[in-house]
Amino acid sequence: MSSFSEQYDVKGCGSDEVSSLLGPANHINEFVLETDPPQYGGMEWIYDLGFYRDYMDASFLEITFSQTNVVLRCEVSTH
């Protein structure tokens, strides 16, 4: 498997497109801006990829969406 983020290039996509391509996320975190009143600041979807190649820690695909529901960042990381 080549780089997961290269294989699934979702930059600029909306959450509906990402969901149809990758399925439902394992974890969803929503961001709230500290304004008065508080405003929706976007969300982060996390997909569990399991143990990828020789990594000792589990790998995750993290996708960050903007306030307008467009992908800002997509990267594979370990925690």
PDB file of N, CA, C and O in Angstrom:
ATOM      1  N   MET A   1       0.847  -1.181   0.000  1.00  0.00           N
ATOM      2  CA  MET A   1       0.000   0.000   0.000  1.00  0.00           C
ATOM      3  C   MET A   1       0.885   1.233   0.000  1.00  0.00           C
ATOM      4  O   MET A   1       1.717   1.405   0.891  1.00  0.00           O
ATOM      5  N   SER A   2       0.708   2.091  -0.996  1.00  0.00           N
ATOM      6  CA  SER A   2       1.463   3.336  -1.012  1.00  0.00           C
ATOM      7  C   SER A   2       0.887   4.254   0.060  1.00  0.00           C
ATOM      8  O   SER A   2       0.029   3.843   0.841  1.00  0.00           O
ATOM      9  N   SER A   3       1.348   5.467   0.095  1.00  0.00           N
ATOM     10  CA  SER A   3       0.870   6.404   1.101  1.00  0.00           C
ATOM     11  C   SER A   3      -0.654   6.488   1.046  1.00  0.00           C
ATOM     12  O   SER A   3      -1.237   6.727  -0.011  1.00  0.00           O
ATOM     13  N   PHE A   4      -1.282   6.290   2.190  1.00  0.00           N
ATOM     14  CA  PHE A   4      -2.745   6.287   2.245  1.00  0.00           C
ATOM     15  C   PHE A   4      -3.306   7.622   1.794  1.00  0.00           C
ATOM     16  O   PHE A   4      -4.295   7.666   1.063  1.00  0.00           O
ATOM     17  N   SER A   5      -2.679   8.721   2.228  1.00  0.00           N
ATOM     18  CA  SER A   5      -3.197  10.035   1.869  1.00  0.00           C
ATOM     19  C   SER A   5      -3.016  10.341   0.386  1.00  0.00           C
ATOM     20  O   SER A   5      -3.762  11.152  -0.164  1.00  0.00           O
ATOM     21  N   GLU A   6      -2.034   9.703  -0.282  1.00  0.00           N
ATOM     22  CA  GLU A   6      -1.899   9.868  -1.733  1.00  0.00           C
ATOM     23  C   GLU A   6      -2.921   9.012  -2.471  1.00  0.00           C
ATOM     24  O   GLU A   6      -3.461   9.422  -3.498  1.00  0.00           O
ATOM     25  N   GLN A   7      -3.181   7.823  -1.941  1.00  0.00           N
ATOM     26  CA  GLN A   7      -4.141   6.931  -2.575  1.00  0.00           C
ATOM     27  C   GLN A   7      -5.556   7.501  -2.494  1.00  0.00           C
ATOM     28  O   GLN A   7      -6.336   7.377  -3.439  1.00  0.00           O
ATOM     29  N   TYR A   8      -5.880   8.117  -1.372  1.00  0.00           N
ATOM     30  CA  TYR A   8      -7.195   8.718  -1.182  1.00  0.00           C
ATOM     31  C   TYR A   8      -7.012  10.219  -1.012  1.00  0.00           C
ATOM     32  O   TYR A   8      -7.028  10.724   0.110  1.00  0.00           O
ATOM     33  N   ASP A   9      -6.839  10.930  -2.115  1.00  0.00           N
ATOM     34  CA  ASP A   9      -6.644  12.372  -2.073  1.00  0.00           C
ATOM     35  C   ASP A   9      -8.003  13.032  -1.906  1.00  0.00           C
ATOM     36  O   ASP A   9      -8.771  13.132  -2.863  1.00  0.00           O
ATOM     37  N   VAL A  10      -8.301  13.484  -0.692  1.00  0.00           N
ATOM     38  CA  VAL A  10      -9.615  14.049  -0.393  1.00  0.00           C
ATOM     39  C   VAL A  10      -9.563  15.549  -0.141  1.00  0.00           C
ATOM     40  O   VAL A  10     -10.564  16.142   0.261  1.00  0.00           O
ATOM     41  N   LYS A  11      -8.395  16.179  -0.376  1.00  0.00           N
ATOM     42  CA  LYS A  11      -8.296  17.622  -0.147  1.00  0.00           C
ATOM     43  C   LYS A  11      -9.327  18.354  -0.991  1.00  0.00           C
ATOM     44  O   LYS A  11      -9.466  18.089  -2.185  1.00  0.00           O
ATOM     45  N   GLY A  12     -10.048  19.274  -0.366  1.00  0.00           N
ATOM     46  CA  GLY A  12     -11.056  20.052  -1.065  1.00  0.00           C
ATOM     47  C   GLY A  12     -12.418  19.382  -1.128  1.00  0.00           C
ATOM     48  O   GLY A  12     -13.382  19.994  -1.588  1.00  0.00           O
ATOM     49  N   CYS A  13     -12.518  18.135  -0.675  1.00  0.00           N
ATOM     50  CA  CYS A  13     -13.804  17.419  -0.678  1.00  0.00           C
ATOM     51  C   CYS A  13     -14.627  17.814   0.548  1.00  0.00           C
ATOM     52  O   CYS A  13     -14.088  18.328   1.528  1.00  0.00           O
ATOM     53  N   GLY A  14     -15.918  17.573   0.484  1.00  0.00           N
ATOM     54  CA  GLY A  14     -16.800  17.767   1.616  1.00  0.00           C
ATOM     55  C   GLY A  14     -16.973  16.467   2.382  1.00  0.00           C
ATOM     56  O   GLY A  14     -16.517  15.414   1.936  1.00  0.00           O
ATOM     57  N   SER A  15     -17.626  16.536   3.526  1.00  0.00           N
ATOM     58  CA  SER A  15     -17.789  15.345   4.370  1.00  0.00           C
ATOM     59  C   SER A  15     -18.623  14.261   3.691  1.00  0.00           C
ATOM     60  O   SER A  15     -18.390  13.076   3.927  1.00  0.00           O
ATOM     61  N   ASP A  16     -19.587  14.639   2.854  1.00  0.00           N
ATOM     62  CA  ASP A  16     -20.392  13.638   2.146  1.00  0.00           C
ATOM     63  C   ASP A  16     -19.533  12.829   1.181  1.00  0.00           C
ATOM     64  O   ASP A  16     -19.674  11.609   1.088  1.00  0.00           O
ATOM     65  N   GLU A  17     -18.641  13.514   0.462  1.00  0.00           N
ATOM     66  CA  GLU A  17     -17.744  12.830  -0.482  1.00  0.00           C
ATOM     67  C   GLU A  17     -16.769  11.907   0.253  1.00  0.00           C
ATOM     68  O   GLU A  17     -16.516  10.785  -0.186  1.00  0.00           O
ATOM     69  N   VAL A  18     -16.221  12.391   1.378  1.00  0.00           N
ATOM     70  CA  VAL A  18     -15.279  11.586   2.165  1.00  0.00           C
ATOM     71  C   VAL A  18     -15.990  10.369   2.730  1.00  0.00           C
ATOM     72  O   VAL A  18     -15.446   9.265   2.710  1.00  0.00           O
ATOM     73  N   SER A  19     -17.198  10.561   3.230  1.00  0.00           N
ATOM     74  CA  SER A  19     -17.959   9.455   3.797  1.00  0.00           C
ATOM     75  C   SER A  19     -18.289   8.405   2.750  1.00  0.00           C
ATOM     76  O   SER A  19     -18.242   7.211   3.045  1.00  0.00           O
ATOM     77  N   SER A  20     -18.621   8.821   1.532  1.00  0.00           N
ATOM     78  CA  SER A  20     -18.938   7.844   0.491  1.00  0.00           C
ATOM     79  C   SER A  20     -17.678   7.108   0.033  1.00  0.00           C
ATOM     80  O   SER A  20     -17.764   5.955  -0.390  1.00  0.00           O
ATOM     81  N   LEU A  21     -16.512   7.751   0.108  1.00  0.00           N
ATOM     82  CA  LEU A  21     -15.257   7.129  -0.299  1.00  0.00           C
ATOM     83  C   LEU A  21     -14.687   6.212   0.778  1.00  0.00           C
ATOM     84  O   LEU A  21     -14.267   5.093   0.483  1.00  0.00           O
ATOM     85  N   LEU A  22     -14.672   6.683   2.027  1.00  0.00           N
ATOM     86  CA  LEU A  22     -14.010   5.965   3.115  1.00  0.00           C
ATOM     87  C   LEU A  22     -14.951   5.315   4.122  1.00  0.00           C
ATOM     88  O   LEU A  22     -14.510   4.526   4.957  1.00  0.00           O
ATOM     89  N   GLY A  23     -16.237   5.636   4.055  1.00  0.00           N
ATOM     90  CA  GLY A  23     -17.176   5.108   5.037  1.00  0.00           C
ATOM     91  C   GLY A  23     -17.199   5.979   6.282  1.00  0.00           C
ATOM     92  O   GLY A  23     -16.540   7.018   6.327  1.00  0.00           O
ATOM     93  N   PRO A  24     -17.951   5.563   7.290  1.00  0.00           N
ATOM     94  CA  PRO A  24     -18.051   6.375   8.514  1.00  0.00           C
ATOM     95  C   PRO A  24     -16.737   6.363   9.298  1.00  0.00           C
ATOM     96  O   PRO A  24     -16.035   5.353   9.340  1.00  0.00           O
ATOM     97  N   ALA A  25     -16.420   7.489   9.909  1.00  0.00           N
ATOM     98  CA  ALA A  25     -15.193   7.608  10.704  1.00  0.00           C
ATOM     99  C   ALA A  25     -15.351   6.852  12.017  1.00  0.00           C
ATOM    100  O   ALA A  25     -16.461   6.674  12.518  1.00  0.00           O
ATOM    101  N   ASN A  26     -14.217   6.407  12.565  1.00  0.00           N
ATOM    102  CA  ASN A  26     -14.231   5.737  13.858  1.00  0.00           C
ATOM    103  C   ASN A  26     -14.439   6.720  15.000  1.00  0.00           C
ATOM    104  O   ASN A  26     -15.069   6.389  16.005  1.00  0.00           O
ATOM    105  N   HIS A  27     -13.906   7.938  14.844  1.00  0.00           N
ATOM    106  CA  HIS A  27     -14.028   8.978  15.871  1.00  0.00           C
ATOM    107  C   HIS A  27     -14.264  10.311  15.173  1.00  0.00           C
ATOM    108  O   HIS A  27     -13.667  10.592  14.134  1.00  0.00           O
ATOM    109  N   ILE A  28     -15.145  11.134  15.755  1.00  0.00           N
ATOM    110  CA  ILE A  28     -15.402  12.474  15.221  1.00  0.00           C
ATOM    111  C   ILE A  28     -15.280  13.469  16.363  1.00  0.00           C
ATOM    112  O   ILE A  28     -15.931  13.326  17.398  1.00  0.00           O
ATOM    113  N   ASN A  29     -14.435  14.483  16.166  1.00  0.00           N
ATOM    114  CA  ASN A  29     -14.276  15.565  17.138  1.00  0.00           C
ATOM    115  C   ASN A  29     -14.729  16.854  16.478  1.00  0.00           C
ATOM    116  O   ASN A  29     -14.288  17.176  15.375  1.00  0.00           O
ATOM    117  N   GLU A  30     -15.616  17.601  17.148  1.00  0.00           N
ATOM    118  CA  GLU A  30     -16.054  18.895  16.631  1.00  0.00           C
ATOM    119  C   GLU A  30     -15.337  20.000  17.378  1.00  0.00           C
ATOM    120  O   GLU A  30     -15.082  19.887  18.577  1.00  0.00           O
ATOM    121  N   PHE A  31     -15.010  21.082  16.659  1.00  0.00           N
ATOM    122  CA  PHE A  31     -14.333  22.221  17.255  1.00  0.00           C
ATOM    123  C   PHE A  31     -15.319  23.365  17.415  1.00  0.00           C
ATOM    124  O   PHE A  31     -16.154  23.608  16.545  1.00  0.00           O
ATOM    125  N   VAL A  32     -15.213  24.060  18.531  1.00  0.00           N
ATOM    126  CA  VAL A  32     -16.037  25.235  18.794  1.00  0.00           C
ATOM    127  C   VAL A  32     -15.094  26.416  18.984  1.00  0.00           C
ATOM    128  O   VAL A  32     -14.151  26.341  19.771  1.00  0.00           O
ATOM    129  N   LEU A  33     -15.347  27.504  18.265  1.00  0.00           N
ATOM    130  CA  LEU A  33     -14.533  28.709  18.392  1.00  0.00           C
ATOM    131  C   LEU A  33     -14.925  29.461  19.657  1.00  0.00           C
ATOM    132  O   LEU A  33     -16.104  29.564  19.996  1.00  0.00           O
ATOM    133  N   GLU A  34     -13.923  29.980  20.343  1.00  0.00           N
ATOM    134  CA  GLU A  34     -14.183  30.714  21.584  1.00  0.00           C
ATOM    135  C   GLU A  34     -14.531  32.155  21.255  1.00  0.00           C
ATOM    136  O   GLU A  34     -13.746  33.074  21.489  1.00  0.00           O
ATOM    137  N   THR A  35     -15.717  32.329  20.712  1.00  0.00           N
ATOM    138  CA  THR A  35     -16.235  33.650  20.396  1.00  0.00           C
ATOM    139  C   THR A  35     -17.497  33.855  21.216  1.00  0.00           C
ATOM    140  O   THR A  35     -17.946  32.941  21.909  1.00  0.00           O
ATOM    141  N   ASP A  36     -18.064  35.033  21.142  1.00  0.00           N
ATOM    142  CA  ASP A  36     -19.296  35.306  21.886  1.00  0.00           C
ATOM    143  C   ASP A  36     -20.381  35.670  20.896  1.00  0.00           C
ATOM    144  O   ASP A  36     -20.327  36.776  20.358  1.00  0.00           O
ATOM    145  N   PRO A  37     -21.340  34.847  20.621  1.00  0.00           N
ATOM    146  CA  PRO A  37     -21.550  33.487  21.138  1.00  0.00           C
ATOM    147  C   PRO A  37     -20.595  32.494  20.457  1.00  0.00           C
ATOM    148  O   PRO A  37     -20.051  32.790  19.393  1.00  0.00           O
ATOM    149  N   PRO A  38     -20.391  31.320  21.068  1.00  0.00           N
ATOM    150  CA  PRO A  38     -19.519  30.306  20.461  1.00  0.00           C
ATOM    151  C   PRO A  38     -20.015  29.912  19.069  1.00  0.00           C
ATOM    152  O   PRO A  38     -21.220  29.834  18.831  1.00  0.00           O
ATOM    153  N   GLN A  39     -19.077  29.664  18.155  1.00  0.00           N
ATOM    154  CA  GLN A  39     -19.421  29.296  16.787  1.00  0.00           C
ATOM    155  C   GLN A  39     -18.782  27.964  16.427  1.00  0.00           C
ATOM    156  O   GLN A  39     -17.753  27.578  16.982  1.00  0.00           O
ATOM    157  N   TYR A  40     -19.408  27.277  15.495  1.00  0.00           N
ATOM    158  CA  TYR A  40     -18.878  26.021  14.976  1.00  0.00           C
ATOM    159  C   TYR A  40     -17.557  26.300  14.275  1.00  0.00           C
ATOM    160  O   TYR A  40     -17.480  27.205  13.444  1.00  0.00           O
ATOM    161  N   GLY A  41     -16.511  25.534  14.599  1.00  0.00           N
ATOM    162  CA  GLY A  41     -15.194  25.789  14.036  1.00  0.00           C
ATOM    163  C   GLY A  41     -14.684  24.708  13.109  1.00  0.00           C
ATOM    164  O   GLY A  41     -13.564  24.811  12.609  1.00  0.00           O
ATOM    165  N   GLY A  42     -15.472  23.673  12.866  1.00  0.00           N
ATOM    166  CA  GLY A  42     -15.029  22.587  12.000  1.00  0.00           C
ATOM    167  C   GLY A  42     -15.020  21.274  12.757  1.00  0.00           C
ATOM    168  O   GLY A  42     -15.534  21.187  13.872  1.00  0.00           O
ATOM    169  N   MET A  43     -14.429  20.242  12.143  1.00  0.00           N
ATOM    170  CA  MET A  43     -14.389  18.933  12.789  1.00  0.00           C
ATOM    171  C   MET A  43     -13.199  18.141  12.299  1.00  0.00           C
ATOM    172  O   MET A  43     -12.589  18.459  11.279  1.00  0.00           O
ATOM    173  N   GLU A  44     -12.888  17.109  13.048  1.00  0.00           N
ATOM    174  CA  GLU A  44     -11.811  16.200  12.694  1.00  0.00           C
ATOM    175  C   GLU A  44     -12.369  14.785  12.711  1.00  0.00           C
ATOM    176  O   GLU A  44     -12.987  14.364  13.689  1.00  0.00           O
ATOM    177  N   TRP A  45     -12.147  14.047  11.615  1.00  0.00           N
ATOM    178  CA  TRP A  45     -12.540  12.648  11.535  1.00  0.00           C
ATOM    179  C   TRP A  45     -11.295  11.803  11.671  1.00  0.00           C
ATOM    180  O   TRP A  45     -10.265  12.107  11.069  1.00  0.00           O
ATOM    181  N   ILE A  46     -11.379  10.743  12.456  1.00  0.00           N
ATOM    182  CA  ILE A  46     -10.240   9.856  12.667  1.00  0.00           C
ATOM    183  C   ILE A  46     -10.646   8.440  12.293  1.00  0.00           C
ATOM    184  O   ILE A  46     -11.634   7.905  12.794  1.00  0.00           O
ATOM    185  N   TYR A  47      -9.856   7.840  11.394  1.00  0.00           N
ATOM    186  CA  TYR A  47     -10.052   6.458  10.974  1.00  0.00           C
ATOM    187  C   TYR A  47      -8.921   5.611  11.549  1.00  0.00           C
ATOM    188  O   TYR A  47      -7.750   5.956  11.392  1.00  0.00           O
ATOM    189  N   ASP A  48      -9.257   4.512  12.209  1.00  0.00           N
ATOM    190  CA  ASP A  48      -8.255   3.584  12.728  1.00  0.00           C
ATOM    191  C   ASP A  48      -7.758   2.712  11.583  1.00  0.00           C
ATOM    192  O   ASP A  48      -8.545   1.999  10.960  1.00  0.00           O
ATOM    193  N   LEU A  49      -6.457   2.761  11.299  1.00  0.00           N
ATOM    194  CA  LEU A  49      -5.869   1.960  10.222  1.00  0.00           C
ATOM    195  C   LEU A  49      -5.216   0.693  10.735  1.00  0.00           C
ATOM    196  O   LEU A  49      -4.809  -0.155   9.942  1.00  0.00           O
ATOM    197  N   GLY A  50      -5.110   0.549  12.037  1.00  0.00           N
ATOM    198  CA  GLY A  50      -4.455  -0.628  12.603  1.00  0.00           C
ATOM    199  C   GLY A  50      -2.948  -0.456  12.601  1.00  0.00           C
ATOM    200  O   GLY A  50      -2.445   0.667  12.609  1.00  0.00           O
ATOM    201  N   PHE A  51      -2.232  -1.562  12.590  1.00  0.00           N
ATOM    202  CA  PHE A  51      -0.774  -1.520  12.632  1.00  0.00           C
ATOM    203  C   PHE A  51      -0.256  -1.570  11.203  1.00  0.00           C
ATOM    204  O   PHE A  51      -0.321  -2.614  10.554  1.00  0.00           O
ATOM    205  N   TYR A  52       0.254  -0.451  10.710  1.00  0.00           N
ATOM    206  CA  TYR A  52       0.663  -0.291   9.318  1.00  0.00           C
ATOM    207  C   TYR A  52       2.160  -0.542   9.190  1.00  0.00           C
ATOM    208  O   TYR A  52       2.959   0.106   9.865  1.00  0.00           O
ATOM    209  N   ARG A  53       2.532  -1.458   8.346  1.00  0.00           N
ATOM    210  CA  ARG A  53       3.923  -1.829   8.059  1.00  0.00           C
ATOM    211  C   ARG A  53       4.664  -2.187   9.335  1.00  0.00           C
ATOM    212  O   ARG A  53       4.209  -3.050  10.087  1.00  0.00           O
ATOM    213  N   ASP A  54       5.797  -1.544   9.597  1.00  0.00           N
ATOM    214  CA  ASP A  54       6.639  -1.914  10.728  1.00  0.00           C
ATOM    215  C   ASP A  54       6.444  -1.015  11.945  1.00  0.00           C
ATOM    216  O   ASP A  54       7.233  -1.074  12.888  1.00  0.00           O
ATOM    217  N   TYR A  55       5.411  -0.189  11.934  1.00  0.00           N
ATOM    218  CA  TYR A  55       5.186   0.687  13.079  1.00  0.00           C
ATOM    219  C   TYR A  55       4.771  -0.130  14.294  1.00  0.00           C
ATOM    220  O   TYR A  55       3.979  -1.065  14.184  1.00  0.00           O
ATOM    221  N   MET A  56       5.313   0.231  15.451  1.00  0.00           N
ATOM    222  CA  MET A  56       4.941  -0.467  16.682  1.00  0.00           C
ATOM    223  C   MET A  56       3.609   0.046  17.218  1.00  0.00           C
ATOM    224  O   MET A  56       2.891  -0.676  17.910  1.00  0.00           O
ATOM    225  N   ASP A  57       3.283   1.299  16.895  1.00  0.00           N
ATOM    226  CA  ASP A  57       2.037   1.906  17.357  1.00  0.00           C
ATOM    227  C   ASP A  57       0.988   1.845  16.249  1.00  0.00           C
ATOM    228  O   ASP A  57       1.322   1.775  15.066  1.00  0.00           O
ATOM    229  N   ALA A  58      -0.242   1.872  16.637  1.00  0.00           N
ATOM    230  CA  ALA A  58      -1.334   1.876  15.663  1.00  0.00           C
ATOM    231  C   ALA A  58      -1.301   3.166  14.838  1.00  0.00           C
ATOM    232  O   ALA A  58      -0.853   4.207  15.318  1.00  0.00           O
ATOM    233  N   SER A  59      -1.780   3.086  13.595  1.00  0.00           N
ATOM    234  CA  SER A  59      -1.811   4.240  12.698  1.00  0.00           C
ATOM    235  C   SER A  59      -3.248   4.744  12.548  1.00  0.00           C
ATOM    236  O   SER A  59      -4.209   3.982  12.647  1.00  0.00           O
ATOM    237  N   PHE A  60      -3.358   6.037  12.307  1.00  0.00           N
ATOM    238  CA  PHE A  60      -4.656   6.674  12.149  1.00  0.00           C
ATOM    239  C   PHE A  60      -4.621   7.613  10.955  1.00  0.00           C
ATOM    240  O   PHE A  60      -3.602   8.250  10.687  1.00  0.00           O
ATOM    241  N   LEU A  61      -5.735   7.696  10.238  1.00  0.00           N
ATOM    242  CA  LEU A  61      -5.917   8.702   9.197  1.00  0.00           C
ATOM    243  C   LEU A  61      -6.726   9.821   9.830  1.00  0.00           C
ATOM    244  O   LEU A  61      -7.854   9.604  10.274  1.00  0.00           O
ATOM    245  N   GLU A  62      -6.152  11.022   9.873  1.00  0.00           N
ATOM    246  CA  GLU A  62      -6.821  12.169  10.477  1.00  0.00           C
ATOM    247  C   GLU A  62      -7.188  13.158   9.377  1.00  0.00           C
ATOM    248  O   GLU A  62      -6.330  13.605   8.616  1.00  0.00           O
ATOM    249  N   ILE A  63      -8.469  13.492   9.304  1.00  0.00           N
ATOM    250  CA  ILE A  63      -8.966  14.428   8.297  1.00  0.00           C
ATOM    251  C   ILE A  63      -9.610  15.600   9.028  1.00  0.00           C
ATOM    252  O   ILE A  63     -10.523  15.412   9.832  1.00  0.00           O
ATOM    253  N   THR A  64      -9.129  16.815   8.745  1.00  0.00           N
ATOM    254  CA  THR A  64      -9.659  18.014   9.381  1.00  0.00           C
ATOM    255  C   THR A  64     -10.507  18.785   8.380  1.00  0.00           C
ATOM    256  O   THR A  64     -10.064  19.080   7.270  1.00  0.00           O
ATOM    257  N   PHE A  65     -11.736  19.110   8.787  1.00  0.00           N
ATOM    258  CA  PHE A  65     -12.670  19.873   7.960  1.00  0.00           C
ATOM    259  C   PHE A  65     -12.757  21.307   8.479  1.00  0.00           C
ATOM    260  O   PHE A  65     -12.639  21.545   9.681  1.00  0.00           O
ATOM    261  N   SER A  66     -12.962  22.257   7.572  1.00  0.00           N
ATOM    262  CA  SER A  66     -13.121  23.665   7.931  1.00  0.00           C
ATOM    263  C   SER A  66     -14.542  23.940   8.408  1.00  0.00           C
ATOM    264  O   SER A  66     -15.382  23.041   8.470  1.00  0.00           O
ATOM    265  N   GLN A  67     -14.790  25.198   8.743  1.00  0.00           N
ATOM    266  CA  GLN A  67     -16.135  25.620   9.146  1.00  0.00           C
ATOM    267  C   GLN A  67     -17.141  25.412   8.020  1.00  0.00           C
ATOM    268  O   GLN A  67     -18.329  25.220   8.279  1.00  0.00           O
ATOM    269  N   THR A  68     -16.679  25.449   6.785  1.00  0.00           N
ATOM    270  CA  THR A  68     -17.571  25.295   5.635  1.00  0.00           C
ATOM    271  C   THR A  68     -17.612  23.861   5.128  1.00  0.00           C
ATOM    272  O   THR A  68     -18.083  23.600   4.021  1.00  0.00           O
ATOM    273  N   ASN A  69     -17.112  22.924   5.949  1.00  0.00           N
ATOM    274  CA  ASN A  69     -17.219  21.492   5.665  1.00  0.00           C
ATOM    275  C   ASN A  69     -16.367  21.043   4.474  1.00  0.00           C
ATOM    276  O   ASN A  69     -16.779  20.173   3.707  1.00  0.00           O
ATOM    277  N   VAL A  70     -15.184  21.635   4.321  1.00  0.00           N
ATOM    278  CA  VAL A  70     -14.248  21.270   3.261  1.00  0.00           C
ATOM    279  C   VAL A  70     -12.971  20.757   3.919  1.00  0.00           C
ATOM    280  O   VAL A  70     -12.527  21.307   4.927  1.00  0.00           O
ATOM    281  N   VAL A  71     -12.377  19.701   3.352  1.00  0.00           N
ATOM    282  CA  VAL A  71     -11.161  19.120   3.925  1.00  0.00           C
ATOM    283  C   VAL A  71     -10.011  20.121   3.863  1.00  0.00           C
ATOM    284  O   VAL A  71      -9.686  20.639   2.795  1.00  0.00           O
ATOM    285  N   LEU A  72      -9.399  20.387   5.017  1.00  0.00           N
ATOM    286  CA  LEU A  72      -8.232  21.259   5.101  1.00  0.00           C
ATOM    287  C   LEU A  72      -6.940  20.465   5.151  1.00  0.00           C
ATOM    288  O   LEU A  72      -5.936  20.858   4.556  1.00  0.00           O
ATOM    289  N   ARG A  73      -6.969  19.342   5.867  1.00  0.00           N
ATOM    290  CA  ARG A  73      -5.757  18.567   6.107  1.00  0.00           C
ATOM    291  C   ARG A  73      -6.110  17.095   6.150  1.00  0.00           C
ATOM    292  O   ARG A  73      -7.164  16.710   6.657  1.00  0.00           O
ATOM    293  N   CYS A  74      -5.224  16.282   5.618  1.00  0.00           N
ATOM    294  CA  CYS A  74      -5.404  14.835   5.643  1.00  0.00           C
ATOM    295  C   CYS A  74      -4.030  14.218   5.813  1.00  0.00           C
ATOM    296  O   CYS A  74      -3.163  14.396   4.958  1.00  0.00           O
ATOM    297  N   GLU A  75      -3.815  13.482   6.923  1.00  0.00           N
ATOM    298  CA  GLU A  75      -2.508  12.869   7.141  1.00  0.00           C
ATOM    299  C   GLU A  75      -2.625  11.604   7.962  1.00  0.00           C
ATOM    300  O   GLU A  75      -3.557  11.432   8.748  1.00  0.00           O
ATOM    301  N   VAL A  76      -1.657  10.719   7.762  1.00  0.00           N
ATOM    302  CA  VAL A  76      -1.574   9.490   8.535  1.00  0.00           C
ATOM    303  C   VAL A  76      -0.594   9.732   9.675  1.00  0.00           C
ATOM    304  O   VAL A  76       0.493  10.269   9.462  1.00  0.00           O
ATOM    305  N   SER A  77      -0.979   9.336  10.884  1.00  0.00           N
ATOM    306  CA  SER A  77      -0.104   9.536  12.034  1.00  0.00           C
ATOM    307  C   SER A  77      -0.204   8.344  12.976  1.00  0.00           C
ATOM    308  O   SER A  77      -1.103   7.511  12.858  1.00  0.00           O
ATOM    309  N   THR A  78       0.729   8.283  13.905  1.00  0.00           N
ATOM    310  CA  THR A  78       0.676   7.283  14.957  1.00  0.00           C
ATOM    311  C   THR A  78       0.561   8.014  16.279  1.00  0.00           C
ATOM    312  O   THR A  78       1.066   9.127  16.421  1.00  0.00           O
ATOM    313  N   HIS A  79      -0.099   7.399  17.245  1.00  0.00           N
ATOM    314  CA  HIS A  79      -0.264   8.029  18.576  1.00  0.00           C
ATOM    315  C   HIS A  79       0.392   7.184  19.609  1.00  0.00           C
ATOM    316  O   HIS A  79       0.372   7.527  20.791  1.00  0.00           O
TER     317      HIS A  79
END
